[in-house]
């Protein structure tokens, strides 16, 4: 399941679809996933996408909208809010802070 999520993280991933992949009911899938991963499937996907975004913000000069699309968010404003909620810093603030701390 984690491999499937990783390979499809740029796509919309719905609970029903993920449950079908492992041949479980959506409700049971949620319970098993949370028991094993200590996160809901959607929280896991969100964290995975934000981690990938952090890498892209550091390694590229792509715009926020481009990064959002690359990690599976069609709305850059929603992406920005999700990033800030999880990381505690804005996208631009993160990019500037990280680059400033690694560059002389």
Beta strands, then each sheet from edge to edge (+ up, - down):
end
